Amino acid sequence: NVDKWVDRVVGYAKSQAAHTQTDHQMWAVGNDFQYQNAVHYYHNLDKLIHHVNKNGTINIFYSTPTAYTEAKNKAGAVWEVRQDDIFPLADGPHQYWSGYFTSRPALKKQVRLA
């Protein structure tokens, strides 16, 4: 089972590498309710990271958005400057979904007029 998961992660990383300008990728982990048993979740994630790195094809590790951004900037790539609107949605205290309405222009307009 471990080899199957390692192959999946390596495959995903190689697929994503075709769509990014540097060797650095950020993978957000989890989703709603994923951390109800955080000890179990991170224990399994630690094992997966260990076995993927043992494989030697790619190197994965826990990081921060700051470290990721610094690594991307050090790579010296030229980045596109975006001018489009990323109107944020707040659906609870300290809960923001930025970019939520960007693919729904009619709804975005209704929110602005409300």
N, C-alpha and C positions, 0 to 999 in steps of 0.2 A: 504494500500500500504506500509506503514511503517513496519508493522509486517512482510510482505513478504521480504523486503530488510534486515531487521534484521536477519531473519532466513537464508537468503542466505549468509550473512557475517559470521554468526556463523558457518554455514555449511562449508564454505570455510576454516575458521580458524581450525576447527576440522580436516578437510581433510589434510591440510598442516601440522598440528601437528603430523600426522603419519609419516612424512618424515623429521622431524628435531629433533635434539638431546636435545633441551631445550624447555622451555615454551615460549621463545621469538621468534617472527616472524617479518620480515620486509616486508611490502607491499608497493611497489612504487605505486604512484597514478598518473593518467593522462597518456597522450600519445601525439603524435604530434597534435598540434592545440587544445589541450584540454583546454588550459588556455586563449583562446581568450576572454572569459568572466570569468575571474578568480573570481570576486566577487560572481557571481552566482554559480560557481563550488564549491568554498570553503564554501559558505553558506549552500549548500546542503550537503557537506561532514561533516560540523560541526553538522548538524541535525542528520545525520546518526551515527556519533560517539556518540552523546548524547544518542540516542535511543538504540544503541548496548550496551553501558555501563549501561544504565538503566535496561536492560534485566538481567544483572548480570552473564551471562554465561562466557563471556570473557571481557577483558579490553583493549580497543584500544585508542591510543592517537598519536598526532603528535610527532615526535622525530627526531633524527639525526643519520647518520651512526656511529658517534662516540659513542653515547649513546647505540645504538644497539650492537655494537662490545664490549663495556665494559660489558654490561649485559650478553652477550654470554660467554665472558671470565670468569666472576665471577661465572658462573654456574659450572665450573670445568670439563666440558666435554673434552674428548680427540679428537683432530681434525686431519683429514687426511691432509697430506702434499702433495700438487699437484706439479708435475714437468712438466706437459704438457705445450705446447705453447699457449699463448693467444695473438697472433699477433693483435695489434689494427689497426682499419681502421679510417682514418680521412676523412670525406666527406665535410668539411667546416671549417672555422676558429673556433677553440675551440670546435669542434664537433667530439668526438671520440667514436667509438663502439668497446670496447675491447672484445675479444673473438669472433668477427664476423666470422673470417675465420677458427675457430677451427673445424667446422664440414665440411669444404670444403678444404681438404688437397691439391687437385690438384690446386685449385685457389690460395691457400697460396704459393705454390711453384712458380707459375707463377709470383706472385707479388714480391717474393724475387729475382727472376731472372731478372725482368724488370729493 
